[in-house]
Amino acid sequence: MSITSAIFAGRASAEPWAITPRMGISTDYSSNPDLLLIKGTAEEHVAGLLDLPVTYDSDGVEILVRPNGRLSNSKGYSSLASNFAHLDADAQFTSDHGSTTLQAELARDSSLYFAGGLSNGIGVRRDSASTSADWTRAMTERSQIQLDASWSQVHYAQPANATSLVDYRYISAGPTLSFTLSELNTLQLLGSVGKYQSLNPLTDTRSFDARTESTTDSLQLGFNRQLSEIWKLTTSAGYSRSLDHENYYLGPFFLETFKSNQNSGVYAASLARQGETLNLTGSVSRALQPTGFAYLSRQDTVNLGAAYTQSERWDYAVNGTWQKALNPGLNGGSFNVRYLNAQLTANWHWTSQWLISMHVVRVSQERGPPTITAASNGVSVDIVRQFLRSDL
């Protein structure tokens, strides 16, 4: 259960506005937290954790405003143990015929949180802003339409001569049509269009400027099946096309535009088990995504997860993400990034308000050509106090 749904599910008072603070402390050790490609230095850190979700829930309206962050003695944003500050907002309006959801986020964190985004071999500070809207309406008893749109902008605070990551803006929108074939089967048609723009020079000289843009569209056919009371299969497959532009300037003067295509089959499949004590999830996907390089990146991703509740006091989880990204560069070049993040977690619910979480983490990354590999092993312990809900 996500923290948003857990907050709303935990309402016990008639007052619509409430706050449910969470505060804690985290200690961690990493063998190579900077993911340095040649020689890493082990580090230990102590950090404070803060989460202040404010909720409103009344008459078909749910609102969440959630400031949260991590403050530690880590140095800058080049580390997996870096500080972060997020401000999340979510509003959902429901009626008899459908729902509307609005989301927004402001964030400052490390590029390493996002599948190992690197600038000259190290992580850098990542400032981002995003908004999205989702509108769903039932057209008949068996069919519904969903319209969604999103906007995001990312800035990397990297040295002036760094060329690995670029600031970008990404806008996308698209409809999804769903038709219920039976109680167990649902058919979907998913469409989307998007535009990706890099926002800063891609070279290390001031006299030669370059700006890139990708416009993309995709169409997929989806099929979802409820295999049993606890097992569900979700699939989709289709084709995505991207037209890339690279504009060249000499000082303020435009020289020419180079065009290229980036087309690919796209797909997604997930299998989930939701039981009383054991939950399992697995998914595979291929998509064109914005990641902070010259153009959209083709990402192949595999996610595996398991969660087991042993008792009221103990529960466990294991999660793993493997990702291969093909990142197109300038002048038709490209490079590959393989990223692996595996984590084992044990949670001890000391009391109804105190939680102690223990984590073991393995992170590795391979970049090339030429091929360079970096990895880090780590352990951490979080002690978190969940305060009681307070009406506002």
C-alpha positions in Angstrom: 0.0 0.0 0.0 1.4 3.4 -0.9 1.8 6.1 1.7 -0.9 8.1 0.0 -3.5 5.4 0.2 -2.3 4.4 3.7 -2.9 8.0 4.9 -6.4 8.2 3.4 -7.2 4.6 4.7 -6.2 5.6 8.2 -8.8 8.3 8.6 -10.7 7.9 11.8 -12.1 11.4 12.4 -14.8 13.5 10.8 -12.5 16.5 10.3 -11.5 16.7 6.6 -8.0 18.4 7.1 -5.3 16.4 9.0 -1.6 16.0 9.3 0.2 12.7 10.1 3.9 13.5 10.6 6.8 11.0 10.3 10.3 11.7 11.6 13.3 9.6 11.9 17.0 9.0 11.7 19.0 7.0 9.2 22.5 5.5 9.3 24.2 4.0 6.3 27.4 2.5 5.0 28.3 2.2 1.3 31.5 0.8 -0.2 31.4 3.2 -3.2 28.5 5.7 -2.8 29.7 8.0 -5.5 29.8 5.1 -8.0 33.2 6.2 -9.1 34.4 4.3 -12.1 38.0 3.8 -11.1 38.4 3.7 -7.4 35.7 4.4 -4.8 36.0 5.4 -1.2 33.7 3.9 1.5 31.5 6.3 3.4 29.3 6.3 6.5 26.5 8.8 7.0 23.9 9.8 9.5 20.8 11.6 8.2 17.5 13.0 9.5 14.3 12.0 7.8 11.2 14.2 7.7 7.7 13.5 6.2 4.8 15.9 6.8 1.7 14.7 4.8 -1.3 17.0 5.0 -4.6 15.5 3.8 -8.1 16.5 3.0 -10.8 14.0 2.4 -14.5 14.8 2.1 -17.4 14.2 -0.3 -15.5 12.7 -3.3 -12.5 15.1 -2.9 -9.1 13.8 -1.7 -6.1 16.2 -1.4 -2.5 15.4 -0.3 0.3 17.9 0.2 3.4 16.2 1.3 6.8 17.9 2.1 9.5 15.3 2.7 13.2 15.2 2.7 16.6 13.9 3.9 19.3 16.0 5.6 22.7 14.4 6.3 26.4 15.0 6.5 27.0 13.7 3.0 29.0 15.9 0.6 26.9 17.4 -2.2 24.9 15.4 -4.6 27.4 13.1 -6.1 26.5 10.2 -3.8 23.7 7.6 -3.6 23.4 8.9 0.1 22.8 12.5 -1.0 20.3 14.8 0.6 16.9 15.4 -1.1 13.9 17.7 -0.7 10.5 17.0 -2.3 7.2 18.8 -2.2 4.5 16.5 -3.6 0.8 17.5 -4.2 -2.1 15.3 -5.3 -5.8 16.0 -5.7 -8.5 13.5 -6.8 -12.1 14.3 -7.6 -14.5 11.4 -8.0 -18.1 11.2 -9.2 -20.6 8.5 -10.3 -19.3 8.7 -13.8 -15.5 9.1 -13.4 -12.6 10.8 -11.7 -10.1 13.6 -12.2 -6.6 13.5 -10.7 -4.1 16.4 -10.6 -0.5 15.9 -9.5 2.5 18.2 -9.0 6.1 17.9 -7.7 9.1 20.1 -6.9 12.3 18.2 -6.1 16.0 18.6 -5.5 17.9 15.3 -5.3 20.8 13.4 -7.0 20.8 12.3 -10.6 22.0 8.9 -9.3 18.4 8.2 -8.1 17.3 8.0 -11.7 18.9 4.9 -13.1 22.4 6.2 -12.5 22.4 9.4 -14.5 26.1 10.5 -14.6 28.0 13.6 -15.5 31.6 12.9 -16.3 31.4 9.8 -14.1 29.7 11.2 -11.0 26.2 12.1 -9.9 25.1 15.8 -9.8 22.4 17.8 -8.3 19.0 17.4 -10.0 16.3 20.1 -9.8 13.0 19.2 -11.2 9.4 20.3 -11.5 6.5 18.4 -12.9 2.7 18.4 -13.3 0.2 15.9 -14.6 -3.5 15.6 -15.1 -5.7 12.5 -15.6 -9.3 12.5 -16.5 -11.4 9.2 -16.6 -15.0 8.9 -17.5 -17.3 5.9 -18.1 -19.0 6.0 -21.5 -21.1 2.9 -21.1 -21.3 0.0 -18.6 -18.4 -1.7 -20.4 -16.3 1.1 -21.8 -14.4 4.1 -20.5 -12.1 6.8 -21.8 -9.0 8.2 -20.0 -7.1 11.3 -21.0 -3.8 12.2 -19.5 -1.2 14.9 -19.9 2.1 15.7 -18.2 4.8 18.4 -18.2 8.3 18.2 -16.6 11.4 20.2 -16.6 14.8 19.1 -15.2 18.0 21.1 -14.5 21.4 19.5 -13.7 23.8 21.6 -11.6 26.9 20.3 -13.3 30.3 21.9 -14.1 30.3 24.2 -17.2 32.6 21.8 -19.1 30.5 18.7 -18.4 28.6 17.3 -21.4 27.1 14.0 -20.2 23.7 15.4 -19.0 21.6 18.1 -20.5 18.7 20.2 -19.0 15.5 19.3 -20.7 11.7 19.9 -20.9 9.3 17.1 -21.8 5.5 17.4 -22.6 3.3 14.4 -23.4 -0.4 13.6 -23.7 -2.6 10.8 -24.9 -5.9 8.9 -24.6 -6.6 5.4 -23.4 -9.8 3.6 -24.4 -10.8 0.6 -22.3 -13.5 -2.0 -23.1 -14.5 -4.8 -20.7 -14.9 -8.0 -22.6 -16.0 -10.0 -19.5 -15.6 -10.0 -15.8 -12.0 -11.2 -16.2 -10.8 -9.6 -19.4 -10.3 -6.0 -20.5 -9.1 -4.7 -23.9 -7.3 -1.3 -24.2 -6.1 1.0 -27.0 -3.4 3.4 -25.8 -2.1 6.4 -27.7 0.4 9.2 -26.9 2.3 12.1 -28.3 5.2 14.0 -26.8 7.9 16.5 -27.3 11.4 16.5 -25.7 13.7 19.6 -25.8 17.2 20.0 -24.5 17.6 23.4 -22.9 21.3 24.1 -22.7 24.4 24.0 -24.9 25.8 20.5 -25.6 29.4 21.5 -26.2 32.1 22.9 -23.9 32.7 26.0 -26.0 30.7 29.2 -25.9 31.0 30.0 -29.6 29.4 26.8 -30.8 25.9 26.0 -29.5 23.6 23.1 -30.2 20.0 22.4 -29.2 18.1 19.1 -29.7 14.5 18.2 -30.0 12.5 14.9 -30.3 8.9 14.6 -31.2 7.4 11.2 -30.7 4.1 9.3 -31.1 3.1 5.8 -30.2 0.1 3.5 -30.4 -0.3 0.3 -28.3 -2.9 -2.4 -27.8 -3.4 -3.7 -24.3 -5.0 -6.8 -22.7 -5.6 -7.2 -19.0 -6.8 -10.4 -17.4 -7.7 -11.2 -13.8 -6.2 -14.7 -13.6 -7.7 -15.4 -10.2 -8.7 -13.6 -7.0 -5.1 -12.8 -6.2 -3.3 -12.9 -9.6 -3.6 -10.3 -12.4 -1.9 -10.0 -15.8 -1.5 -6.7 -17.6 0.1 -6.4 -21.1 0.5 -3.9 -23.9 2.5 -3.8 -27.1 2.8 -1.4 -30.0 5.1 0.9 -31.9 6.7 4.3 -31.2 8.3 6.8 -33.6 10.6 9.6 -32.8 11.9 12.4 -35.1 15.1 14.0 -33.8 16.3 17.4 -34.7 19.7 18.9 -33.9 20.1 22.7 -34.6 23.6 24.1 -35.0 24.6 27.7 -34.4 27.7 29.7 -34.7 27.4 32.3 -32.0 23.9 33.8 -32.5 23.6 32.6 -36.1 21.7 29.5 -37.1 23.6 27.3 -39.5 21.6 24.1 -40.2 19.4 21.4 -38.8 20.3 17.7 -38.8 17.4 15.2 -38.7 17.3 11.5 -37.7 14.8 8.9 -36.8 14.6 6.8 -33.7 11.8 4.2 -34.1 11.2 1.1 -31.9 8.7 -1.4 -30.8 7.4 -0.7 -27.3 5.8 -3.1 -24.8 5.0 -3.6 -21.2 3.9 -6.7 -19.3 3.3 -7.2 -15.6 2.2 -10.0 -13.4 1.1 -9.3 -9.8 -0.1 -11.4 -6.8 -1.9 -9.7 -4.0 -2.4 -12.0 -1.0 -2.9 -11.6 2.7 0.7 -12.3 3.6 2.6 -12.6 0.4 2.7 -10.1 -2.5 4.7 -10.7 -5.7 5.3 -8.4 -8.7 7.2 -8.8 -11.9 7.3 -6.6 -15.0 9.2 -6.1 -18.2 9.0 -3.0 -20.5 10.6 -1.2 -23.4 9.9 2.5 -23.9 11.3 5.8 -25.2 11.9 8.0 -22.1 13.5 11.4 -21.3 16.6 10.8 -19.2 18.8 13.9 -19.5 20.7 13.0 -22.7 20.6 14.6 -26.2 17.4 12.8 -27.2 14.9 10.3 -25.8 16.5 7.1 -24.5 15.3 3.6 -25.4 15.0 1.8 -22.1 14.6 -1.9 -21.5 13.6 -2.5 -17.9 12.9 -5.6 -15.7 11.4 -5.2 -12.2 11.0 -7.9 -9.6 9.6 -7.6 -6.1 8.3 -9.7 -3.2 6.8 -8.7 0.2 6.0 -11.0 3.0 4.3 -10.3 6.3 5.4 -12.7 9.0 3.5 -11.2 11.9 2.2 -7.9 13.2 5.8 -7.0 14.1 7.9 -8.4 11.2 7.6 -8.0 7.5 10.2 -8.4 4.7 10.7 -7.2 1.1 13.1 -7.8 -1.7 13.2 -5.6 -4.8 15.4 -5.6 -7.9 15.5 -3.3 -11.0 17.7 -4.0 -14.1 17.7 -1.5 -16.9 19.5 -1.2 -20.2 19.3 2.2 -21.8 20.4 3.1 -25.4 21.2 6.8 -25.2 21.5 8.5 -28.6 24.2 11.2 -28.8 25.1 13.9 -31.1 26.1 13.3 -34.8 24.4 9.9 -34.8 26.5 8.4 -32.0 25.1 6.4 -29.0 26.2 4.7 -25.9 24.8 2.0 -23.6 24.1 2.1 -19.9 23.3 -1.0 -17.8 22.0 -0.4 -14.3 21.2 -2.8 -11.5 19.7 -1.9 -8.1 18.8 -4.7 -5.7 17.6 -4.2 -2.1 16.6 -6.5 0.8 14.5 -4.9 3.6 13.4 -6.2 7.0 10.9 -4.0 9.0 10.4 -4.4 12.7 7.3 -2.7 14.0 8.6 -2.1 17.5 5.3 -0.5 18.6 2.4 0.9 16.7 4.3 4.2 16.2 7.9 3.1 16.0 9.4 1.4 13.0 12.9 0.1 12.5 13.9 -0.7 8.9 17.1 -2.6 7.9 18.3 -2.5 4.3 21.0 -4.3 2.3 21.7 -2.7 -1.1 23.7 -3.6 -4.2 24.0 -1.1 -7.1 26.1 -1.6 -10.2 26.4 0.3 -13.5 28.1 -0.4 -16.8 28.7 2.3 -19.4 30.3 2.2 -22.9 31.8 2.0 -25.3 34.5 1.7 -24.0 33.0 -0.4 -21.3 33.5 0.9 -17.7 31.9 -0.7 -14.7 31.2 0.6 -11.2 29.5 -0.9 -8.2 28.6 -0.2 -4.6 27.4 -2.4 -1.7 25.7 -0.8 1.3 23.7 -1.3 4.5 21.4 1.1 6.3 19.2 1.3 9.3 16.2 3.7 9.6 14.4 4.4 12.9 11.1 6.2 12.2 8.5 7.6 14.5 4.9 7.7 13.1 2.9 10.3 15.0 -0.8 10.1 15.5 -3.1 11.9 13.1 -3.9 15.5 14.2 -6.9 17.4 12.8 -6.3 20.9 11.5 
